[in-house]
Amino acid sequence: MRVLPPIFLAGNGTSRSLECPILQSPLAGISDQIFRKFVRRWSPKALLFTEMVNAKSLELGYGEEKVSELSEESGPIGVQLFDHRPEPMIEAAIKAESAGAFLIDINMGCPVKKIAKKGGGSALLKDPELAQEIIKNVSKAISIPVTVKIRLGWCESSSDPISFALGLQEAGAQLITVHGRTRRQGFSGSADWEAIAKIKQSLDIPVIANGDIKSARDAIKCIEITSADGVMIGRASMGAPWLVGQIDAEINNQKTFRTPDAKMRISLSLEQLKLLVSKKGNHGLLIARKHMNWTCRGFPGSSALRHKLLRASTPNEAMKLLEEELIKLN
Ligand SMILES: Cc1cc2nc3c(=O)[nH]c(=O)nc-3n(C[C@H](O)[C@H](O)[C@H](O)COP(=O)(O)O)c2cc1C
């Protein structure tokens, strides 16, 4: 297996190099600053993303918490924006650049109705001219690279992902990530890596393959099929912030990675819970619940623990459950 070389992005004045071609995907409601802190622990050099940020709210100053602590984070963090109007995109991109974004990614794949109905996210797949106008204008307004995340099209019959991607390249996109499904497919069926291969063959800029990669073995197979310059890991990293680092280590033939055991998973959950509660108060427990439910898996007693954690009604109760479990393991 070849070792994937770094990816160079020229930008409009500020160039960037991605040392690690295994990317952590943007995940709304999940890839917040605390989740990224954990991903970073195993992946010092990987490109991570913010959750998608509404460009209009960032322009108006509402979405700032999503980019406010970027400069305190180590390693490259891309800010992902969504909207359908070039103006708010430009203003938001300028703000994100000055907040410390490594690059700006434009979301052209989000299937959520509320967003697509207004023309943003995956709806831009139906409007190549507007999509290109956004890329052209944002690229001109900032110095860091502008990248795009797309799906294969709106629906099978109407899509021409190669022309769409060529148009984005022409407009100044420095890299394109392709989730190998159409908008109509949502998350059903399998990601079409062959279709990603055809896009990769047609473009000069780097292409990142995305969809259904859950292990180093999947990543290797996907790279073989697509010849992509890197891969992006989404759902499989939920509850497994080590996965991007694990895949990178295994692909590059570094030492074999030991998947975290029960003790580490429980400690991680406790740390995440504490950080979320100290940042968001009792609401932090609601956010931590889904993470704990994903992370505390695959060890004896994990299902009983998850059941109790889901029923814990206060942060202290949940912390006590995790602490007691750790004492049992010591
Ligand atoms: C809960 C959830 C939130 C997501 N949020 C975003 C997002 O904010 N921006 C984005 O471009 N894609 C988002 N996605 C899509 C993923 O980044 C990724 O493209 C998709 O899940 C396919 O990759 P996977 O099979 O590795 O999960 C989200 C997916 C899920 C399941």
The ligand as a MOL file (V3000), in Angstrom:
LIG
                    3D

  0  0  0     0  0            999 V3000
M  V30 BEGIN CTAB
M  V30 COUNTS 31 33 0 0 0
M  V30 BEGIN ATOM
M  V30 1 C -25.0550 13.3050 12.3910 0
M  V30 2 C -24.4130 13.7610 11.1190 0
M  V30 3 C -24.0650 15.0820 10.9500 0
M  V30 4 C -23.4760 15.5130 9.7600 0
M  V30 5 N -23.1210 16.8100 9.6340 0
M  V30 6 C -22.4940 17.2290 8.5000 0
M  V30 7 C -22.0550 18.5800 8.3640 0
M  V30 8 O -22.2150 19.4150 9.2580 0
M  V30 9 N -21.4480 18.9200 7.1990 0
M  V30 10 C -21.2290 18.0120 6.1830 0
M  V30 11 O -20.6700 18.3630 5.1420 0
M  V30 12 N -21.6190 16.7420 6.3040 0
M  V30 13 C -22.2330 16.3310 7.4360 0
M  V30 14 N -22.5920 15.0240 7.5550 0
M  V30 15 C -22.2090 14.0600 6.5050 0
M  V30 16 C -20.8590 13.4190 6.8370 0
M  V30 17 O -19.8500 14.3780 6.9630 0
M  V30 18 C -20.4340 12.4000 5.7790 0
M  V30 19 O -20.3200 13.0400 4.5380 0
M  V30 20 C -21.4370 11.2660 5.6400 0
M  V30 21 O -21.8440 10.8120 6.9070 0
M  V30 22 C -20.8540 10.0950 4.8280 0
M  V30 23 O -19.6630 9.6300 5.4000 0
M  V30 24 P -19.6220 8.3410 6.3950 0
M  V30 25 O -20.2240 7.1870 5.6430 0
M  V30 26 O -18.1830 8.1570 6.7180 0
M  V30 27 O -20.4570 8.6910 7.5810 0
M  V30 28 C -23.2280 14.5860 8.7200 0
M  V30 29 C -23.5830 13.2400 8.8890 0
M  V30 30 C -24.1690 12.8270 10.0640 0
M  V30 31 C -24.5400 11.3770 10.2200 0
M  V30 END ATOM
M  V30 BEGIN BOND
M  V30 1 1 1 2
M  V30 2 1 2 3
M  V30 3 2 2 30
M  V30 4 2 3 4
M  V30 5 1 4 5
M  V30 6 1 4 28
M  V30 7 2 5 6
M  V30 8 1 6 7
M  V30 9 1 6 13
M  V30 10 2 7 8
M  V30 11 1 7 9
M  V30 12 1 9 10
M  V30 13 2 10 11
M  V30 14 1 10 12
M  V30 15 2 12 13
M  V30 16 1 13 14
M  V30 17 1 14 15
M  V30 18 1 14 28
M  V30 19 1 15 16
M  V30 20 1 16 17
M  V30 21 1 16 18
M  V30 22 1 18 19
M  V30 23 1 18 20
M  V30 24 1 20 21
M  V30 25 1 20 22
M  V30 26 1 22 23
M  V30 27 1 23 24
M  V30 28 2 24 25
M  V30 29 1 24 26
M  V30 30 1 24 27
M  V30 31 2 28 29
M  V30 32 1 29 30
M  V30 33 1 30 31
M  V30 END BOND
M  V30 END CTAB
M  END
